[in-house]
Amino acid sequence: MEDYWWWTIGGIALVIAELITGTFYLLVLGIAALAGAAVALYHHSIWAQVVIAAGVATIGVILVTRYRHSQHVVPDISLDVGQSVVLDSWVNERDRLARVRYRNALWDAKVLDEPGVETGRTLYIRQITGNTLHVSAQQPG
């Protein structure tokens, strides 16, 4: 079997594997193998095939890595921020720990306002840390 068939089979296998992973690195390696197949098709030496495939792979991996690093990570913004809750009871008023009613359930909350907020008052979610809601009387803007 000719060398270009081995390169082609390897390239196609890598492209198929890329469809499973979705990282683009295997796609780059598959394209590099297909470039090696193209060089082999014109009956160049195995060293020329390997150098071309390695060069295409190196350039492709560098480009994919740069692209992935250039993409800005979108902060995880909760849809609950800004929603209203009702102060149900104080757990520890001095430490501003309370229970609030939100979505027909009681949640732990840290009241960001000054102590003395009366029960039954409407507060607004400013932030969520784990299972604790950080609430304030002021709506987030």
N, C-alpha and C positions, 0 to 999 in steps of 0.2 A: 504494500500500500504506500502511496506517495506521502511525503511529509506534509503537504498541505492538507490532506484529509485529517491527519492527527490534530493539526492546529485548528481546523474547522470544527471537528467534533468537540474538542476541548472548549473552544470559544462558545459554541452553542450551549454546551452543558453549563458553562459559567453564566451565560445570559439567562438560562432557565432557572438556575439557582438564585439569581438576582430577583426574579419575580417572586420568590418565596420570602426573601429577606427585606428587600426594599431599602437598602443602604446606599446604592449606587456604586459601591466599591467593586462588587463582583461584575457589574456591568462594564466598568472600566477594564477590568482584567479580561473579560470576554472580548471586548473590542480589541484589546492588545493581542490576544490570541488570534483573532481574525486578521489583524495586521501582519502577524507572523505567517499566517496562511497565505496572504497575498504575496509576501516576499518569497515563500516557498514555491508558489505557483510559477514564478519566473525563474525557478531553478537556481536560486542563490544558495550559498553555503549555509549550513546549520548555524554558524556563528552570526551571519548577517540576520537570519531569522530571529535568533535569540536577542540580539542587540536591538533590533527594531521593536520587537514585542516588549522588551524591558523598558525601552525609551517611551513608548506609548503608555505603558502602565504607569511609569513614574510620573510623567506629565499629567496623566488623567487623575491619579491619586492626589497629586498636589492641587489640581484645580477643584476636585470635589471637596477636599479638606478646606480650602480657602472659601469655597461657596458656603459650606456648612457653618463655618465660623462667622461669616459675614451676616448670616441670618440672625436677626434680633430675636431674642427669646421674649415672648409675650408674657408679662407677669400674669400669674393666676389670679384673676379678679373674680371674686365670688359674686354671684347674682343676688346673694342675700344682703350685701352691703347696701345701706340706704333703706331697707325695709323697716317697718315699725314693729315694736314689741311693747308689751305692757309689763311694768314692774309688778311682780306678784308678791314677793316677800324678800326681806333682807336675810342673808345667811350670816354676814359679818359686816355691819355698816361701817365700822372703823376701817376695815380693809377694802371697803367698797365692793364686796362680793354679794351677789344677789341671785335670785331666781326670777326669770322673766318668762312670760308666756309668748310663744312664737309658734305658729302653725299648729295650734291646739295642743302644744306640749310644753313642759317646763324645761328650760335650759339654764345652765350655769352662765352667769354673766359678770363681767367686771364693769362697774359704772365709772365712766371717765369723768363725770361731772363732780362737783363738790358734794360731800356727804349731806344727807338730809333730804334727798329726793324722796317724796312720799310714794307709798304703794298706790297702784292704779294709774300711775302717770305713764304717758306714752313716751317711749324712748326710741332711738334709731340706731341700727347696727352700723358701727363704724369700721369694724374689723373682726375677723374670726381667727382665733388661734386654737387649733385642735377642736375641742368641743365647747370651748368657751367663747361667748359672744362679747365683744367689747362694745358697749352701748353708751350713748350720749343723748342729751336732750336736744342737741343741735343736729339738724339733718346734715349729712355729708354733702359737700358742694362740689 
